[in-house]
Structures are given as C-alpha cells and as structure tokens.
C-alpha cells in the first residue's frame, strides 16, 4: 500500500457538537471507507451535526464526494435537524462540489468558520476492508452522486456499469 494511503488523512473531534473532521491530504477511494465507517458510527450514537474542514485537503475524488453525498442524503432522510457543513473549501474543491451538484445537499460555508476547528487531534483508525466491500462502497458512492444530481448519471455511467458487474460477479 502506498505510504500516502497509510498516513492519517482524517483527524477528528468526535466529542464536539458539531462533530469536526479535518481532512489532511488527499481524500480518495482508498481512505473513504474509513470516513464512511466513522459517519455511520457517529450517527448510530445520535450525532447529527458535522463540519468538515477542507483547509488542508489537497484534492479529492468522486468516491469521497459520493460518501459525503450519502451522508447528506441520510441526514435528510432522518429529518432530525442534522447538517453537513463543508468549511474552508478551496476554489478547486469548491468547483468539484458544485459541478456534481452537492452544494444543493449540504452547506458550503465560504466565510470564517464559527465552529472551533482546531481540536481535531484523533486520527481515524481504519479497519481493513475486502476487495468486495471496497467495490460496493465505490458503487454506492457513485450511486449517491446520481441521487444528488441526475446529470451525474452520464458522467459516471461507465464506472457504474463496471462496478455493478464486478460486485455481481463476486
């Protein structure tokens, strides 16, 4: 596994309200399962308000954005006053978020953050996922992007077809 994928990418403050996640480096398909597991556990514990700090996020891919879309969609379904706020998003990442229509699902805070983002010291510990689990996550993430904006279907139709075939063959 490449060194970049094994270093901590998500630093969290799970005890604050809202829960804060700082992205440190590249947010991608390799480390998205870890983040999805974290959100699943936090919502299981009753947490519903989240802020992601993008200041140190160098880049991100569609799987990561699909995980965020899934979290936002789940929070909407639960209708429990939950929120997902993206803070200190750079211009390039903001363009990606808007191009995929995610700005309609979650809040992009372009001003000064009102939440303390400096207490993220705990690195998320990721459990190993099987190849099939990873393929299912990537498929689900891209399906979330289509749910977020139907225009994404044509952007990801080849990826969706490939992943569906791969998951069905396992």
ZIURVEN-V667878 format. One record per residue. N is the residue number from 1. RES is the residue in one letter. NEAR is the number of other ideal C-beta (glycine too) atoms within 8 Angstrom. Layout:
<<N | RES | NEAR> <N | RES | NEAR>>
This chain:
<<1 | X | 5> <2 | X | 5> <3 | X | 6> <4 | X | 7> <5 | X | 9> <6 | X | 6> <7 | X | 7> <8 | X | 7> <9 | X | 11> <10 | X | 14> <11 | X | 11> <12 | X | 13> <13 | X | 10> <14 | X | 9> <15 | X | 3> <16 | X | 10> <17 | X | 5> <18 | X | 10> <19 | X | 13> <20 | X | 16> <21 | X | 14> <22 | X | 13> <23 | X | 13> <24 | X | 9> <25 | X | 10> <26 | X | 11> <27 | X | 13> <28 | X | 12> <29 | X | 11> <30 | X | 6> <31 | X | 14> <32 | X | 16> <33 | X | 11> <34 | X | 13> <35 | X | 14> <36 | X | 12> <37 | X | 10> <38 | X | 13> <39 | X | 11> <40 | X | 8> <41 | X | 8> <42 | X | 11> <43 | X | 13> <44 | X | 6> <45 | X | 6> <46 | X | 5> <47 | X | 10> <48 | X | 11> <49 | X | 10> <50 | X | 16> <51 | X | 14> <52 | X | 13> <53 | X | 14> <54 | X | 12> <55 | X | 9> <56 | X | 9> <57 | X | 14> <58 | X | 5> <59 | X | 9> <60 | X | 11> <61 | X | 10> <62 | X | 11> <63 | X | 13> <64 | X | 15> <65 | X | 15> <66 | X | 16> <67 | X | 15> <68 | X | 13> <69 | X | 16> <70 | X | 12> <71 | X | 12> <72 | X | 13> <73 | X | 12> <74 | X | 9> <75 | X | 13> <76 | X | 9> <77 | X | 6> <78 | X | 9> <79 | X | 5> <80 | X | 6> <81 | X | 6> <82 | X | 11> <83 | X | 11> <84 | X | 13> <85 | X | 13> <86 | X | 13> <87 | X | 13> <88 | X | 8> <89 | X | 12> <90 | X | 9> <91 | X | 5> <92 | X | 7> <93 | X | 12> <94 | X | 11> <95 | X | 8> <96 | X | 10> <97 | X | 13> <98 | X | 9> <99 | X | 6> <100 | X | 14> <101 | X | 11> <102 | X | 14> <103 | X | 8> <104 | X | 6> <105 | X | 11> <106 | X | 11> <107 | X | 7> <108 | X | 10> <109 | X | 9> <110 | X | 5> <111 | X | 4> <112 | X | 3> <113 | X | 10> <114 | X | 3> <115 | X | 10> <116 | X | 6> <117 | X | 13> <118 | X | 4> <119 | X | 8> <120 | X | 12> <121 | X | 5> <122 | X | 8> <123 | X | 7> <124 | X | 12> <125 | X | 5> <126 | X | 8> <127 | X | 6> <128 | X | 4> <129 | X | 7> <130 | X | 6> <131 | X | 6> <132 | X | 8> <133 | X | 9> <134 | X | 11> <135 | X | 12> <136 | X | 9> <137 | X | 15> <138 | X | 14> <139 | X | 12> <140 | X | 10> <141 | X | 18> <142 | X | 16> <143 | X | 10> <144 | X | 13> <145 | X | 16> <146 | X | 12> <147 | X | 7> <148 | X | 14> <149 | X | 10> <150 | X | 5> <151 | X | 7> <152 | X | 13> <153 | X | 9> <154 | X | 6> <155 | X | 8> <156 | X | 12> <157 | X | 8> <158 | X | 6> <159 | X | 10> <160 | X | 13> <161 | X | 8> <162 | X | 8> <163 | X | 12> <164 | X | 9> <165 | X | 8> <166 | X | 9> <167 | X | 11> <168 | X | 6> <169 | X | 5> <170 | X | 7>>
